[in-house]
Amino acid sequence: MTVDHPARLAAGIAAVVLFALLYSALQRRQTARALAYSSVPFFVEAVKPRRWIPGALQALWIAALGGVVLAFCGPHLTLPVPVRDGNVFICIDTSGSMSSADVFPTRAQAAKAAARAFIAESPSGTRIGIISFAGAAGVVTPLSPDHQAVIASLDEVPSPNGATAIGDALKLAAGQLPQTGHRVVILITDGVNNSGTDPLEMAQWLGAHHIPVYTVGIGTPNGGYIPGTTEEATIDEEALRSYAAASDGAYARAENATQLHDALAHLGRVTSLQRKPIDASLGFAIGGAFAMLIAFLAGFGIGRYP
């Protein structure tokens, strides 16, 4: 939390501390007066079950006053808020290793199904584009707010074949995204880069321009051989974690189609949020005033006031 008027906050804290000290002094004075006109054993026995009440009432008054003080200091809370004009590129690996069947029915088919889940969970107004990459990267669908059209375009994603140029896909996404606004890249791959631009350098560039890369690793460590070759289909989790970390994104692992679907659906919700500072003055003022009302009514009921 930040405040617009630190000097007011310092003065307010001093006022709250002074109030707490005065309240404690008045409480002790009231207790002493009651003892002076009561049978001490009877008084002690009578107040024993309720001795927490004065303390709770004092805490409520202090919290109420603190809320009002904060309201006059211009508080701002950084909270996740919905974004209606976001831009997201989904980069789908179509290299030969994506034909592996360790994820049913294949890594490639599961990736497209998961992309559909992401689009379905994204709010209207979010512009989504599709990039496929193998030995090179290409735009399947440019950024578009028409989610049904984007979903239909997934049928145009090429079949798995060739090398893996993750860096080229990230570079292409960077060039297609607008210069400002809420921008996100989703990378679905097994993470074994072997061609083109260095993906870590591109992830660092994206991070420096406030474009997080959310990497989703698809497959198992021992995914068998790529169909028609003697090359093993593996997954490079360490690399995917590094791309996410370099861009202030996050990494998720999916060993089956269900996990992949859930991970992309979750990202569809998460990437539609953006952390922004929100003016909380009114909220603190209302909360403080309400707490004061409760404290007053409670004090009136038990005959105790600050």
BELWO-V28293 format. One record per backbone hydrogen bond with DSSP energy under -1.0 kcal/mol. NH is the residue of the N-H (numbers start at 1). CO is the residue of the C=O. E is the energy in kcal/mol with one decimal. If there is no record, write none. Layout:
# BELWO-V28293
nh=NH co=CO e=E
nh=NH co=CO e=E
This chain:
# BELWO-V28293
nh=2 co=76 e=-2.2
nh=4 co=74 e=-1.2
nh=5 co=73 e=-2.1
nh=9 co=5 e=-1.8
nh=10 co=6 e=-2.5
nh=11 co=7 e=-2.3
nh=12 co=8 e=-2.7
nh=13 co=9 e=-2.7
nh=14 co=10 e=-2.0
nh=15 co=11 e=-2.1
nh=16 co=12 e=-2.5
nh=17 co=13 e=-2.6
nh=18 co=14 e=-2.5
nh=19 co=15 e=-2.5
nh=20 co=16 e=-2.5
nh=21 co=17 e=-2.2
nh=22 co=18 e=-2.6
nh=23 co=19 e=-2.8
nh=24 co=20 e=-2.2
nh=25 co=21 e=-2.2
nh=26 co=22 e=-2.6
nh=27 co=23 e=-2.4
nh=28 co=24 e=-2.3
nh=29 co=25 e=-2.2
nh=30 co=26 e=-2.6
nh=31 co=27 e=-2.3
nh=32 co=28 e=-2.4
nh=33 co=29 e=-2.2
nh=34 co=30 e=-2.1
nh=35 co=31 e=-2.2
nh=36 co=32 e=-1.8
nh=38 co=35 e=-1.1
nh=43 co=39 e=-3.2
nh=44 co=40 e=-2.8
nh=45 co=41 e=-2.1
nh=46 co=42 e=-2.3
nh=47 co=43 e=-2.2
nh=48 co=44 e=-1.1
nh=51 co=48 e=-1.1
nh=53 co=50 e=-1.4
nh=56 co=52 e=-2.4
nh=57 co=53 e=-2.8
nh=58 co=54 e=-2.5
nh=59 co=55 e=-2.3
nh=60 co=56 e=-2.1
nh=61 co=57 e=-2.2
nh=62 co=58 e=-2.4
nh=63 co=59 e=-2.6
nh=64 co=60 e=-2.5
nh=65 co=61 e=-2.6
nh=66 co=62 e=-2.5
nh=67 co=63 e=-2.2
nh=68 co=64 e=-2.0
nh=69 co=65 e=-2.5
nh=70 co=66 e=-2.5
nh=71 co=67 e=-1.8
nh=72 co=68 e=-1.2
nh=73 co=70 e=-1.5
nh=76 co=2 e=-3.0
nh=77 co=278 e=-2.4
nh=79 co=276 e=-2.4
nh=81 co=274 e=-2.6
nh=83 co=272 e=-3.0
nh=87 co=182 e=-2.3
nh=88 co=127 e=-2.9
nh=89 co=184 e=-2.0
nh=90 co=129 e=-2.8
nh=91 co=186 e=-3.7
nh=92 co=131 e=-3.1
nh=93 co=188 e=-2.4
nh=94 co=133 e=-3.4
nh=96 co=162 e=-2.4
nh=98 co=95 e=-1.8
nh=99 co=96 e=-1.7
nh=100 co=97 e=-1.5
nh=107 co=100 e=-2.2
nh=108 co=98 e=-2.5
nh=110 co=106 e=-2.4
nh=111 co=107 e=-2.2
nh=112 co=108 e=-1.9
nh=113 co=109 e=-2.1
nh=114 co=110 e=-2.2
nh=115 co=111 e=-2.0
nh=116 co=112 e=-1.7
nh=117 co=113 e=-1.5
nh=118 co=114 e=-2.1
nh=119 co=115 e=-2.4
nh=120 co=116 e=-2.4
nh=121 co=117 e=-1.5
nh=126 co=123 e=-1.7
nh=127 co=86 e=-2.9
nh=128 co=144 e=-2.7
nh=129 co=88 e=-2.5
nh=130 co=141 e=-2.1
nh=131 co=90 e=-2.7
nh=132 co=138 e=-2.3
nh=133 co=92 e=-1.9
nh=134 co=136 e=-2.6
nh=138 co=132 e=-2.5
nh=140 co=130 e=-2.3
nh=141 co=130 e=-1.8
nh=144 co=128 e=-1.3
nh=147 co=145 e=-1.4
nh=150 co=146 e=-1.9
nh=151 co=147 e=-2.5
nh=152 co=148 e=-2.2
nh=153 co=149 e=-1.7
nh=154 co=151 e=-1.2
nh=155 co=152 e=-1.5
nh=156 co=153 e=-2.0
nh=157 co=154 e=-1.3
nh=161 co=94 e=-2.7
nh=165 co=134 e=-2.3
nh=169 co=165 e=-1.5
nh=170 co=166 e=-2.3
nh=171 co=167 e=-2.4
nh=172 co=168 e=-2.3
nh=173 co=169 e=-2.3
nh=174 co=170 e=-2.2
nh=175 co=171 e=-1.8
nh=176 co=172 e=-1.4
nh=177 co=173 e=-1.8
nh=184 co=87 e=-2.3
nh=185 co=212 e=-2.2
nh=186 co=89 e=-3.1
nh=187 co=214 e=-2.7
nh=188 co=91 e=-3.0
nh=189 co=216 e=-1.9
nh=193 co=191 e=-1.4
nh=194 co=164 e=-2.5
nh=195 co=164 e=-1.1
nh=202 co=198 e=-1.7
nh=203 co=199 e=-2.5
nh=204 co=200 e=-2.3
nh=205 co=201 e=-2.1
nh=206 co=202 e=-2.6
nh=207 co=203 e=-2.4
nh=208 co=204 e=-2.2
nh=209 co=205 e=-1.1
nh=210 co=207 e=-1.7
nh=211 co=206 e=-2.6
nh=214 co=185 e=-2.9
nh=215 co=250 e=-1.7
nh=216 co=187 e=-3.1
nh=217 co=252 e=-2.8
nh=218 co=189 e=-1.8
nh=219 co=254 e=-2.2
nh=223 co=233 e=-1.6
nh=226 co=231 e=-3.4
nh=229 co=226 e=-2.3
nh=233 co=224 e=-3.5
nh=236 co=190 e=-2.8
nh=240 co=236 e=-1.7
nh=241 co=237 e=-2.6
nh=242 co=238 e=-1.8
nh=243 co=239 e=-2.1
nh=244 co=240 e=-2.0
nh=245 co=241 e=-2.7
nh=246 co=242 e=-2.3
nh=247 co=243 e=-1.0
nh=249 co=244 e=-3.3
nh=252 co=215 e=-2.1
nh=254 co=217 e=-2.8
nh=260 co=256 e=-2.1
nh=261 co=257 e=-2.6
nh=262 co=258 e=-2.6
nh=263 co=259 e=-2.5
nh=264 co=260 e=-2.2
nh=265 co=261 e=-2.3
nh=266 co=262 e=-2.4
nh=267 co=263 e=-2.0
nh=268 co=264 e=-2.0
nh=269 co=265 e=-1.0
nh=270 co=266 e=-2.6
nh=271 co=267 e=-2.9
nh=273 co=270 e=-1.7
nh=274 co=81 e=-2.4
nh=276 co=79 e=-2.5
nh=278 co=77 e=-3.2
nh=280 co=75 e=-2.5
nh=284 co=280 e=-2.4
nh=285 co=281 e=-2.5
nh=286 co=282 e=-2.7
nh=287 co=283 e=-2.5
nh=288 co=284 e=-2.9
nh=289 co=285 e=-2.5
nh=290 co=286 e=-2.6
nh=291 co=287 e=-2.3
nh=292 co=288 e=-2.2
nh=293 co=289 e=-2.1
nh=294 co=290 e=-2.3
nh=295 co=291 e=-2.6
nh=296 co=292 e=-2.7
nh=297 co=293 e=-2.5
nh=298 co=294 e=-2.6
nh=299 co=295 e=-2.8
nh=300 co=296 e=-2.7
nh=301 co=297 e=-1.9
nh=302 co=298 e=-1.5
nh=303 co=299 e=-1.2
nh=304 co=299 e=-2.6
